[in-house]
Amino acid sequence: MAIQSRQVEAFRAVMLTGSMTAAAEMLGITQPAISRLIRDFEIQLALRLFERKGYQSVPTPDAITLFEEVKRSFVGLARISDMARAIKANLAGTLRIAAMPVLMSGALPRFVAGFMRDRPNLHISLAGPPSHLVLEAVTSGQADLGYAEGPFDQPGFDIEIMKVGAVVIMPAHHRLASRTVVDAVDLAGEPIVGTGMHTLYRSWVDAALANVPHRIVVEASLSQIACLLVSEGVGLSVVSPYAAEEFLGRGLVAKTFTPRIEAGFISVRSRQRPMSALASAFHAEFLAHARRWGS
């Protein structure tokens, strides 16, 4: 007959409490039931585990040796139980996120750090490829969540659109810095740091400035590069608010740009793979956080 888990529990209880009666109370069973479990356990192991002295059950040297192994086993079980509770409470687990570079260069990692602060048992993988590769990562199952520039109309995926208007980032001492809103015509004659060539977003910026005399003095592949150049006095740039956010308070300000240009992103999740509770919690909290950037 194999050792039963209930026998091990009874043995542990007697070792912890020092008596059959107290062990029975600990496990919520009768004292005769504890005695029977211990007796069967001793027979099963062919070991004498306790010496009975009055109401006390004194462990033998064999019992003390065995108890060390039992403690290790129960610690392992406790860890499994603790981990299960943590997973249920979204405090543990693995999450794979792919996001376009403009999000991954500051705003998203900062949010991830806050999300992990009270969740020490998380393992999060972050990747920041171009948008088309973000979408590919989600479709191939390499990422649980994807945040990218749209559009994306492949069936079998849940898409959410985060609408965000573009801003103009400029030095805090610039002549336009006192404005709440900066119109395209206000940029006449201004040196402009272009960003995101050959993207849908850039085509909208170019269209807004089509009838405004301006100079593209530098082409930057990333919005963060454009913002850094603005901070060095090279010119102004029309960027997303989450790109600008990284530079505000460091001598730069951001103003709403008109006509409105969509600088938002889409979130992509596969319907073929059920999303974990952890991924759902992260996604909901991140989108709530992103709504601070506008609508």
C-alpha positions as a printed NumPy array, in Angstrom:
array([[  0.   ,   0.   ,   0.   ],
       [  1.37 ,   3.438,  -0.93 ],
       [  1.887,   6.196,   1.596],
       [ -1.214,   8.38 ,   1.845],
       [ -1.039,  12.161,   1.993],
       [ -3.385,  12.119,   4.982],
       [ -0.868,   9.994,   6.897],
       [  1.865,  12.521,   6.169],
       [ -0.418,  15.37 ,   7.278],
       [ -1.158,  13.538,  10.524],
       [  2.549,  12.92 ,  11.155],
       [  3.348,  16.581,  10.527],
       [  0.556,  17.709,  12.846],
       [  1.794,  15.501,  15.704],
       [  5.359,  16.731,  15.2  ],
       [  4.197,  20.343,  15.308],
       [  1.837,  20.04 ,  18.284],
       [  3.51 ,  17.323,  20.35 ],
       [  0.359,  15.325,  21.036],
       [ -2.277,  13.272,  19.266],
       [ -5.091,  15.31 ,  20.814],
       [ -3.702,  18.672,  19.68 ],
       [ -2.931,  17.245,  16.252],
       [ -6.525,  16.047,  15.932],
       [ -7.772,  19.55 ,  16.76 ],
       [ -5.362,  21.038,  14.233],
       [ -6.688,  18.818,  11.451],
       [-10.31 ,  18.901,  12.573],
       [-10.619,  15.147,  13.091],
       [-10.947,  12.855,  16.106],
       [ -8.061,  11.707,  18.278],
       [ -8.669,   8.018,  17.429],
       [ -8.486,   8.937,  13.731],
       [ -5.089,  10.594,  14.245],
       [ -3.83 ,   7.586,  16.214],
       [ -4.974,   5.246,  13.459],
       [ -3.276,   7.323,  10.756],
       [ -0.005,   7.389,  12.701],
       [ -0.162,   3.659,  13.407],
       [ -0.764,   2.871,   9.736],
       [  2.03 ,   5.262,   8.765],
       [  4.468,   3.509,  11.094],
       [  3.465,   0.119,   9.706],
       [  3.809,   1.385,   6.161],
       [  7.3  ,   2.743,   6.84 ],
       [  8.35 ,  -0.047,   9.195],
       [  9.57 ,   2.669,  11.566],
       [  8.763,   3.59 ,  15.141],
       [  7.967,   7.282,  15.007],
       [  6.692,   8.202,  18.468],
       [  7.103,   7.169,  22.081],
       [  3.942,   7.751,  24.101],
       [  4.631,   9.458,  27.418],
       [  1.363,  10.417,  29.095],
       [ -0.434,  12.866,  26.848],
       [  2.708,  13.607,  24.889],
       [  3.962,  11.908,  21.75 ],
       [  7.739,  12.128,  21.811],
       [  9.326,  11.771,  18.357],
       [ 12.012,   9.159,  17.869],
       [ 15.299,  10.016,  16.11 ],
       [ 13.855,   8.397,  12.978],
       [ 10.819,  10.691,  13.192],
       [ 13.021,  13.762,  13.551],
       [ 15.013,  12.77 ,  10.475],
       [ 11.861,  12.05 ,   8.494],
       [ 10.288,  15.338,   9.566],
       [ 13.062,  17.328,   7.878],
       [ 12.05 ,  15.828,   4.545],
       [  8.36 ,  16.336,   5.27 ],
       [  8.999,  20.019,   6.036],
       [ 10.732,  20.458,   2.704],
       [  7.831,  18.785,   0.937],
       [  5.271,  20.975,   2.674],
       [  7.274,  24.096,   1.882],
       [  7.114,  23.047,  -1.775],
       [  3.374,  22.471,  -1.547],
       [  2.938,  25.795,   0.234],
       [  4.839,  27.525,  -2.534],
       [  2.615,  25.903,  -5.128],
       [ -0.456,  27.013,  -3.192],
       [  0.918,  30.537,  -2.75 ],
       [  1.735,  30.739,  -6.452],
       [ -1.752,  29.564,  -7.39 ],
       [ -3.256,  32.286,  -5.209],
       [ -0.896,  34.845,  -6.738],
       [ -1.843,  33.785, -10.268],
       [ -5.527,  34.037,  -9.382],
       [ -4.962,  37.546,  -8.009],
       [ -2.954,  38.563, -11.133],
       [  0.178,  38.858,  -8.988],
       [  2.206,  36.218, -10.813],
       [  2.625,  34.851, -14.296],
       [  4.29 ,  35.463, -17.64 ],
       [  3.311,  38.177, -20.088],
       [  4.733,  38.809, -23.569],
       [  4.2  ,  42.289, -24.996],
       [  5.176,  43.713, -28.373],
       [  4.755,  47.426, -29.025],
       [  5.839,  49.917, -31.647],
       [  9.079,  51.758, -30.819],
       [  7.438,  55.059, -29.895],
       [  5.595,  53.332, -27.04 ],
       [  8.446,  51.035, -26.078],
       [ 10.953,  53.889, -25.839],
       [  9.542,  55.285, -22.631],
       [  5.826,  55.336, -21.893],
       [  5.2  ,  51.586, -21.917],
       [  8.305,  50.488, -19.947],
       [  7.505,  53.101, -17.313],
       [  3.969,  51.736, -17.034],
       [  5.315,  48.171, -16.843],
       [  7.595,  49.167, -13.962],
       [  4.623,  50.52 , -12.024],
       [  2.519,  47.467, -12.839],
       [  5.263,  45.169, -11.519],
       [  5.888,  47.133,  -8.338],
       [  3.346,  45.187,  -6.286],
       [  3.697,  42.   ,  -8.311],
       [  7.169,  40.578,  -7.581],
       [  6.43 ,  37.208,  -9.199],
       [  5.802,  38.509, -12.715],
       [  7.977,  37.753, -15.709],
       [  7.355,  40.193, -18.556],
       [  8.948,  40.054, -21.991],
       [  9.061,  43.346, -23.932],
       [  9.835,  43.747, -27.63 ],
       [  9.782,  46.969, -29.644],
       [  9.797,  46.123, -33.36 ],
       [  8.148,  48.191, -36.124],
       [  4.359,  48.071, -36.177],
       [  4.059,  45.451, -38.903],
       [  6.284,  43.111, -36.872],
       [  4.27 ,  43.812, -33.723],
       [  1.195,  42.567, -35.544],
       [  3.136,  39.587, -36.857],
       [  4.249,  38.719, -33.312],
       [  0.637,  38.613, -32.139],
       [ -0.634,  36.66 , -35.13 ],
       [  2.15 ,  34.066, -34.744],
       [  1.592,  33.68 , -31.009],
       [  4.948,  35.189, -30.019],
       [  3.206,  37.992, -28.115],
       [  0.124,  37.986, -25.89 ],
       [ -0.581,  41.673, -26.479],
       [  0.404,  44.009, -29.277],
       [  0.294,  47.802, -29.507],
       [  0.951,  49.213, -32.956],
       [  0.055,  51.746, -35.596],
       [ -3.043,  50.692, -37.518],
       [ -4.877,  49.78 , -39.549],
       [ -5.188,  46.032, -39.028],
       [ -8.172,  44.105, -40.377],
       [ -7.128,  40.458, -40.169],
       [ -9.983,  38.234, -38.912],
       [ -9.662,  36.344, -35.641],
       [ -8.341,  39.244, -33.591],
       [ -9.82 ,  41.748, -31.169],
       [ -8.831,  45.297, -32.07 ],
       [ -9.212,  48.39 , -29.911],
       [ -8.391,  51.862, -31.171],
       [ -6.79 ,  54.384, -28.83 ],
       [ -7.458,  57.805, -30.333],
       [ -4.877,  60.434, -29.459],
       [ -4.281,  63.801, -31.106],
       [ -0.787,  64.945, -32.083],
       [  1.072,  67.725, -30.288],
       [  3.78 ,  70.192, -31.223],
       [  6.834,  69.892, -28.989],
       [  9.004,  72.985, -28.59 ],
       [ 11.379,  74.72 , -26.171],
       [  9.614,  76.321, -23.206],
       [ 10.926,  79.751, -24.261],
       [  9.642,  79.505, -27.855],
       [  7.32 ,  82.25 , -29.129],
       [  4.461,  79.709, -29.423],
       [  4.956,  78.22 , -25.951],
       [  2.288,  80.439, -24.393],
       [ -0.383,  79.064, -26.75 ],
       [ -2.791,  76.328, -25.672],
       [ -3.285,  75.222, -29.275],
       [ -0.854,  75.592, -32.167],
       [ -2.32 ,  75.599, -35.676],
       [ -0.451,  74.436, -38.74 ],
       [ -0.276,  78.025, -40.043],
       [  1.548,  79.046, -36.851],
       [  4.471,  76.895, -37.975],
       [  5.089,  79.006, -41.084],
       [  8.806,  79.609, -41.437],
       [  9.68 ,  77.347, -38.52 ],
       [ 12.386,  74.692, -38.821],
       [ 10.697,  71.303, -38.431],
       [ 12.175,  68.008, -37.322],
       [ 10.333,  65.382, -39.344],
       [  9.657,  61.926, -37.999],
       [  8.258,  58.624, -39.224],
       [  8.931,  58.915, -42.94 ],
       [  6.774,  56.649, -45.132],
       [  4.225,  56.07 , -42.352],
       [  0.523,  56.84 , -42.413],
       [  1.029,  59.285, -39.546],
       [  3.694,  61.195, -41.463],
       [  1.43 ,  61.479, -44.501],
       [ -1.15 ,  63.215, -42.283],
       [  1.448,  65.644, -40.921],
       [  2.637,  66.439, -44.44 ],
       [ -0.956,  67.023, -45.554],
       [ -1.577,  69.414, -42.646],
       [  1.534,  71.421, -43.536],
       [  1.07 ,  71.21 , -47.312],
       [  0.041,  74.868, -47.696],
       [  2.303,  76.201, -44.952],
       [  5.826,  77.374, -45.817],
       [  8.127,  75.353, -43.569],
       [ 11.512,  73.656, -43.606],
       [ 12.195,  70.048, -42.708],
       [ 15.706,  70.436, -41.31 ],
       [ 16.196,  66.874, -40.024],
       [ 14.481,  63.562, -40.697],
       [ 14.356,  61.355, -37.594],
       [ 13.331,  57.709, -37.719],
       [ 11.901,  57.829, -34.182],
       [  9.82 ,  60.443, -32.381],
       [ 12.174,  60.254, -29.401],
       [ 15.071,  61.278, -31.658],
       [ 12.993,  64.19 , -32.935],
       [ 12.209,  65.292, -29.374],
       [ 15.877,  65.121, -28.427],
       [ 16.754,  67.296, -31.414],
       [ 14.059,  69.772, -30.366],
       [ 15.613,  69.898, -26.899],
       [ 18.911,  70.83 , -28.582],
       [ 17.258,  73.75 , -30.367],
       [ 17.193,  72.246, -33.862],
       [ 13.501,  73.007, -34.478],
       [  9.94 ,  71.987, -33.584],
       [  8.28 ,  68.627, -34.189],
       [  4.749,  67.26 , -34.488],
       [  4.672,  64.074, -32.412],
       [  2.407,  61.902, -30.286],
       [  1.797,  63.039, -26.693],
       [  3.247,  59.804, -25.317],
       [  6.506,  60.499, -27.171],
       [  6.548,  64.094, -25.944],
       [  5.747,  63.047, -22.365],
       [  9.281,  61.748, -21.858],
       [ 10.71 ,  65.244, -22.426],
       [  8.235,  67.508, -20.656],
       [  9.639,  69.314, -17.647],
       [ 13.105,  69.188, -19.21 ],
       [ 12.927,  72.541, -20.955],
       [ 10.263,  71.459, -23.451],
       [  6.504,  71.94 , -23.649],
       [  3.853,  70.263, -25.816],
       [  0.852,  72.021, -27.341],
       [ -2.224,  70.572, -29.025],
       [ -1.834,  70.637, -32.804],
       [ -4.604,  71.575, -35.231],
       [ -5.928,  70.406, -37.568],
       [ -6.224,  67.27 , -35.502],
       [ -3.912,  64.455, -36.541],
       [ -4.476,  60.981, -35.173],
       [ -1.355,  59.908, -33.311],
       [ -2.915,  56.984, -31.497],
       [ -2.405,  53.265, -31.735],
       [ -4.324,  50.021, -31.822],
       [ -4.206,  47.108, -29.42 ],
       [ -4.328,  43.617, -30.897],
       [ -5.258,  40.348, -29.162],
       [ -5.815,  36.934, -30.68 ],
       [ -9.221,  35.291, -30.316],
       [ -7.638,  31.885, -30.928],
       [ -5.695,  31.924, -27.65 ],
       [ -7.626,  32.744, -24.488],
       [ -6.044,  35.719, -22.756],
       [ -4.874,  35.103, -19.204],
       [ -6.36 ,  37.055, -16.327],
       [ -2.954,  38.71 , -15.943],
       [ -2.902,  39.84 , -19.585],
       [ -6.478,  41.112, -19.291],
       [ -5.598,  43.102, -16.169],
       [ -2.493,  44.594, -17.769],
       [ -4.355,  45.485, -20.951],
       [ -7.223,  47.176, -19.12 ],
       [ -4.903,  49.163, -16.854],
       [ -2.626,  50.245, -19.684],
       [ -5.499,  51.494, -21.845],
       [ -6.913,  53.381, -18.849],
       [ -3.469,  54.921, -18.386],
       [ -3.211,  55.767, -22.103],
       [ -6.5  ,  57.673, -22.041],
       [ -4.689,  60.442, -20.171],
       [ -3.114,  61.36 , -23.495],
       [ -6.437,  62.437, -24.96 ],
       [ -9.233,  61.1  , -27.129]])
